[in-house]
Amino acid sequence: MIGAIAAYAGARLVLVAVIAAAIMGIGKLAGQTVPLIVAVAFGVLIALPVSALIVVAARRLQAAYLASPLYRG
């Protein structure tokens, strides 16, 4: 089940990277330069609610693992 947690975290990081790249690409199309740190910051803020909708299956696997007796936290 550690794989489920890693998949969930990885999916969220990939989502942040995709959103940051989209922000930078849109800025470049508009003729503006968007600093990387600004794009990543907005990527994190936008990815928080979006990831709740997109990676539902991975989140459910993670919750099931944390609720199981296998987790000794």
C-alpha positions in Angstrom: 0.0 0.0 0.0 3.0 2.3 0.2 2.7 2.3 -3.6 -0.8 3.9 -3.3 0.6 6.7 -1.2 3.5 7.2 -3.5 1.2 7.2 -6.5 -1.1 9.8 -4.9 1.9 12.0 -4.0 3.4 11.6 -7.5 0.1 12.3 -9.2 -0.2 15.6 -7.3 3.4 16.6 -8.1 2.8 15.9 -11.8 -0.4 17.9 -11.7 1.5 20.9 -10.2 4.2 20.6 -12.9 1.6 20.4 -15.7 -0.3 23.5 -14.3 3.0 25.4 -13.9 4.0 24.6 -17.4 0.6 25.7 -18.7 0.9 29.0 -16.9 4.4 29.6 -18.3 3.2 28.6 -21.8 0.2 30.9 -21.7 2.5 33.7 -20.5 4.9 33.1 -23.3 2.0 33.1 -25.8 0.9 36.5 -24.4 4.4 37.8 -24.8 5.2 37.9 -21.1 7.8 36.1 -19.0 6.4 34.4 -16.0 9.0 33.5 -13.4 9.3 29.8 -12.5 8.6 30.4 -8.8 5.4 32.3 -9.5 4.2 29.6 -11.9 4.9 26.9 -9.4 3.2 28.8 -6.6 0.1 29.3 -8.6 0.4 25.6 -9.8 0.3 24.5 -6.1 -2.7 26.7 -5.3 -4.6 25.5 -8.3 -3.6 21.9 -7.9 -5.0 21.6 -4.4 -8.7 21.6 -5.3 -8.2 20.1 -8.8 -6.3 17.1 -7.3 -9.2 16.3 -5.1 -11.3 15.8 -8.2 -8.8 14.1 -10.5 -6.9 11.6 -8.3 -10.0 10.3 -6.4 -9.0 6.6 -6.9 -5.5 7.1 -5.5 -6.8 9.0 -2.5 -9.3 6.2 -1.8 -6.6 3.6 -1.9 -4.5 5.7 0.5 -7.4 6.2 2.9 -8.1 2.5 2.9 -4.5 1.7 3.7 -4.4 4.2 6.5 -7.6 2.7 8.0 -6.3 -0.9 7.7 -4.4 -2.8 10.5 -1.3 -2.8 8.2 -0.7 0.8 9.1 0.9 1.2 12.4 1.0 5.0 12.7 
